[in-house]
Each structure stands twice: as C-alpha cells, then as structure tokens.
Amino acid sequence: MNLINKLKQEWFLVGMVAAMALAIVTPDWGKSEGILHLDTITVFGIALVFFLHGLGLSPKAIVEGVSNWKLHLFVQCATFVVYPMLWVIFGHGFLSFMPAALAFGFCYLFVLPSTISSSVAMTAIGKGNLPGAIFNASLSSIIGVVITPLLVQFFMGMEGAELNLVESVLSIAKMLLLPMVLGQLMRPLLFEWAQRHKAVVGKLDKYVILLIVYSAFCDSIEHGIWRDFSTSLLITSTLICFIVLLVMVHGIQWGARRVGFNHQDEVAAVFCGTKKTLAAGIPMAKVIFDHNPNLGMILLPIMLYHPIQIFYCAVLANRYAKVELPSATSPNH
C-alpha cells in the first residue's frame, strides 16, 4: 500500500516513464501527423498552460520583489551565464563520447530558463524571499524567450547545427509569452474561477507535457534514433545531471554567502538559480528543433534533470525550513 501511495504522489514521473513505454509499442499513434495529431493538439495545450500561468501570477508579489537588484542579478547570471559556461568547458568532451543529439540535449538543458511554480514552492517551504523568487522565476521565463534560442544558435552553430533565430524567438514569444500576458490581463475576471478549479488547473501543464513527451518519443522511435543507445549511456547521463545539480546548488550557496545574502535571499537564489524548466523547455524545443527526429534524445537530459532537481531541492527546502531565523530578519536590498 505504501508503494501504491508513493506512485500516486509521483504520478507525473510515473506518467513520463509510461509515455516513453507507450511510444515504443504505438509510435504510429503519436508521431508527427500521426493518428492522434498530437503535434497540433499540443500547440493549443501549451498556449492554455501559459495562459493559466499568467492568470496565477500575482502582480503585487512581482512588484514587491522588483527592488532587490543584487538578488536578481545573481540569479539571472547563474541561469544564463554560469550554466552555459558548463557547455563551454565540457561541451567538446560530451560530443566525444556520446551521440551528438544527446550532447546537444545537455547544451539545451544548460541554456534553459528557470521554473516558475517549483522555484516559488521550494522557496516558500524553505522560508525564503517569496516576492524575490516570484519576480526572478517570472523574469527568467521572459528573458529565456530570447536568450535560450540565441544561446542554442551560438553554441550549436559552432558545431554545424543551424536554426532560424528570429523565427524561433517570435514563435516562442507567440506560444509562451503572449498567452501569459493575456492571462495577466484576464486575471481580474478569471482568477476566482481558477482558484475554484485549482485541482484541475494545477495539473494541466503536466498533462500537456506528457503528451509532448509521448509525441517526441514516437517520432524518435519511428526514425530509429534509439537503436544504438546503451544502458550505460543512460546511467552516465543520469549521473551527469546529478553532478551538475550538486555543483550548481552548492556553488550558488557558497556564492550567496560570499556576497552577503541573508537566509531568505540565499534560499531564493538557490531555488531560482539552479532549476531548469521542463514545462517551458519541452515546447520551446519543439519550436527550436522543429520536426527534428532526434528531439526525443535532445529532450532526455532535461527529462532526467527534472525529477532529480525536484527530489534534491525538496530535501534541501526541508533543511532550510528548520533553520532558526532572527525575528527581525528582512531581505537584503
């Protein structure tokens, strides 16, 4: 019974494994222009998810977090400077021992923006600077619309991979940013409705991600991408994701203390600066890499990294929650 309860709690991770397994036996169903037409359905699903993200963002909390410039600079540099430097340092090493599509998957992981929901949730659990976390997670998503495809073009272009940068940025903005802005505009009218249906609304993004994962793996299996992919390479990829997370979490902790952050700002910095978004990362990949049959392998690093970051950061958030704070502590500005 404990195992069943645990599987129910982790239904999303179970669902990702199930989606990959289902793709093995039914690739014709979920492939691009396949029986289910998921390539069309998921476009509308993604727009709806980011509309609901915009609906849920509190303008007041974002405004409250604006003035802490030191925290914002620290977090955005961690996300869009330090992480990409990992590819600069280790990229050629990745390309030398793993398939190019998987190596580029790690490059893509490193240039993704932060998450919104889990960064904010972990910061709240760890007694961190919540307005600062909301502002930084939201800012990261907006910056990522431009920076992520720009960095993909810069790094992968050096290896001979090309994409239409302007078209990618416009497509991502239309798919993610526009629905989010519309959600904010509709917040006065629909927020109460969203709160009443929170149980369904809160899971919708995960349902859409599962459909995209299934579709991507159907495409990759249809094109025979996984035939030469070994178990040892999968284990190695998982270990790399775990090591990267450890290095970033403890590096950001060290850096936050060196620049004089208090507990609240350190917590926000750790959880906003180390997270990488699966919710935006998968739909962005569909735009950036278009109908690339290697998409399943490119997405593998973020799919491995996501559960690892959730698990490890949840443990860390609980540790932060136990820290005794002085009663007069307030965020640094």
N, C-alpha and C positions, 0 to 999 in steps of 0.2 A: 504493500500500500504506500509506503514511503517513496518507493521508486516511481509509482504512478503519479503521486502528488508532485514529485520533483519534475517529472516530464511535463505535467500540466503547467507548472510555473514557468518552465523553459520551453514552452510550445513553439516559440519563434525559431529557436535554434534547431529544435527537432524538425520544424517545418522546412528549414533550409536544407537539411540533410535529405528529407523526404522529397523535396523538389528536385534535387540532383539525382536521386534514385529513380524518380518517376521519369525524368528526362532520358535515362538510359533505355527504358523499355518503351517509351512513347515519343521519340524525337519528332515524328511527323506531326504530332498534335500541336506542339508549342513553338516550332521553328518559325522564322520569319515567313509571312504569307502562308502559314500552315492552317490546319483545320480550325483552330481556335482564334486565329487572327489576333494573337496577343500583342504583336508589335503595334497594332492600332489601339487596342483596349488599354494598354499600359500608359500610353501618352495621356489619355484622359484621366487615368488613375493618378499619375504623377501630379498633374495640374490640380486635381482635387486635394491631394495631400498637402501641397504647399499653400493652397488657399486656406486650409484649416490651420496650418502653422501660423499664417498671418493673422488669422482670426484669434488665435490663442495668445499672441504676443501682447504684453501689457505696455502701452506707450509710456505710462507713468514710471514703470520699473526701468525701462530703457533710458528715459531722461535722467532718472536718479543716478544711473551708472556712468553717465557721459563724462563727468569732470575728472575721473581718476585716470589721467592720461598715462601715468607710468605703468599701471596695470595693463592698459590697452596696448601700449607699445610692446611690452614684454610678451604678452600672449600672441599678438599677431606676428611678431618676429619668430617666436617658437614655431608657429604653424607654417608660415610661408618663407622662412629663411633657414632655420636650423634643420627642420625635417628635410627640405630639398637638398641641403648640403650633404645629407647621408647618401643621396644618389650621386652627387659629385664625387664623393670619396670612394664609395663602394660599387658604383654602377657597372664599371668595366669588370669587376670581379663577379657580379651577378651574371652578366652576359657570357662570361667564360665557362660557367658550369651548369647553367640551366637554360631551357628554351627561351628564345628572345621574347616571346609573348608573356611568359611568366616574369621575366626580368623587368619588362616594361610595366607589368602589374605592380611590382614594388615601386617603380618610379611613380606610377599613378597614385598609389597609396600615400607616398611621401608628399605629394603636392595638393592633396585634397584639403578642403576647409574642415573646421571643427564641427562637431554635432551641436544641435540646439537642445533637444529635450534631455538627453542623458547628462550632458555637461551641467545643465542647470539643476537637474535632480541630484546628482552627486555632490554638487556644491552646497545644496540645501541640507543634505544629510550630514556633510562634514562641517556644518556651522560656518560656511564661507560667506564671501561677499556676494550675495544673491543678485542685486542690481548690476554689479560689475560683470557677473557671469552671463546674465541675460543680454547685456549690451555686447559683450565680446563674442558670444556664440552667434548672435544675430549679425554682427559686423563681419565675422569670419565668413558666414554664408554669402553675404552680399559681395565681399571682396573676391571670394572664390569663383564667382561667376566669370570674372575676367582673369584673375591670376592663375587659376588651375589650368585652363586651356592654353594660356600663354606659356606656362612652365612646361606643359606637355610638349608643345611645339618646340620650345627651346632645347629641352633635353633629348627628346626622341628624334627631332630633326637632325641632330648631330649623328644619329645612328641610321639615318636614311628614311625614317618614318615621317610622313607629312600629313598635315590636316589644314583645312581652310579655317584659319584662326578667326577671322571676322564673322564668318557664318556660324562657327561653333559658339562664339560668345553671344551673338544675337539669339541663336536657338536656345541656349541655356537660360538666358535672361527671360525670354518669352515663356519657357517651360517652367522655370522656378521662381524668378523674381516677380514677374507680372502677376501670377496668381497670389503671391504673398502680399503684394501691395493691395490687390483687390480685397484680400482677406482683412487687411487692416482697415480699409475704407468701409467694409461691411460689418466690422466689429460691433458698432453701436446697435445694429439691427439683429445680428445673429448670435452674439456671444451667449446670451441666456439659453438659446436653443442648443448651442454646442455643449454647454455645461450640463444640460438635462440629458444629453445623449453621450456623455463623456466616455462611457464604457465602450461604445462602438467607435466613436471618433478617434479615441486614443490608440486603437488597434488598426485603423485603416491603412496607415503608412506601411505597417508590417505586411498586411495582405498584399499590397501592391508590390513590395519588394520581393515577396515570394513568387509572384507571377513573373517578375522580371528575371529573377534567378532561374526559374524553370525555363523560360524562353531562351535565355542566353546559353544555358547548358544543352538545350535541344539543338540549337544552332551548332555549337561546338562538336557535339556528338555526331550530328549529321555530316559534318565535314571531316570527321576522323581525327580531331585535334588531340584526343587523349590516348591514342594508341601507344605512344612511346613514353607516356608519363608514368614514372615509377613510384612505388610506395615510399621509398627512401627520399625521393624529391619532395613528396608531400610532407613528410616528417621534418625535413630540413627547412621547408618554407614556414611551417608552424613554429619551429624553434627561432627562426629569424624574426618573425613577428613578435614573439615573446621577448627576445633580447632587445629589439628596438624599443618596445614599450618600457621595459625596465630602465634602459639608458635614458629615455626621454623623461619618464616620471621622476627619477632620482636626480637627473641633471637639472630639471626645472625646479625641484625642491631646493637644490643647492643654490641655483641662481637666484631664486626668490629670496632666500635668506641673505645672500650676499648684497642684494640691492636694498635690503631693509624692509621687506614686506612684513606686515603683521600676519597673524593666523588667518584672518578672513581673506586677505588678498592672496596669500600663498595657496590656500585651498582653491580659490577661483582660477588662479594661474595654472595649477596642476591639472585640474579637470577640464579647463577650456583649451589649454596649450598642448595636451597630449592626445586628445580624442581626434579621431578621423571619422567623417560621416559616411555611413552606409546608405542612409536614406536619400541623400543628395548624390552620393558618389556613383551609385549604380545608374540612375537616369542620366547623369552627366556623361558617363562612359558611353551610353548608347548614342549620345549626340556626337561626342568627340571621336569615337572609333567607328561610328556609323554602323554598317552591317558587316563589320569585320568578323569572320568566322572564329577568330581567336579570342573573342570577347569573354567567353567563359573562363579561359585561362588568365586573361588580364584582370578579371574581377576576383580571382581566387585569393590574392593577398589581403584585400580589404574584407573579404568574407571570413578569412581566418582571423584577421586582426580584430574584427568587431566583437566576437564573443570573448576573446582574451582581454580586451580593454574593459569590457563591461564587468567581467568577473574580478579582475585585479583591482580596478578602480572602486568597485563596490566594497571590497575588503579594506582598501585604503580609506574610503569615506567613513566607514565604521570606526576605524582607528582615529581619524581626525575628530569624530564626534565625541570621543572620550577625553579629548584634551580639555583641561580646566582653563577657562579663559578669565582674565580680569574683567570685572563688571563694567568698566569704563572703556573697553576696547572699541575702537571705531576704525573703519577702513582708512588706509593712507591716501592722501591726495597730493 
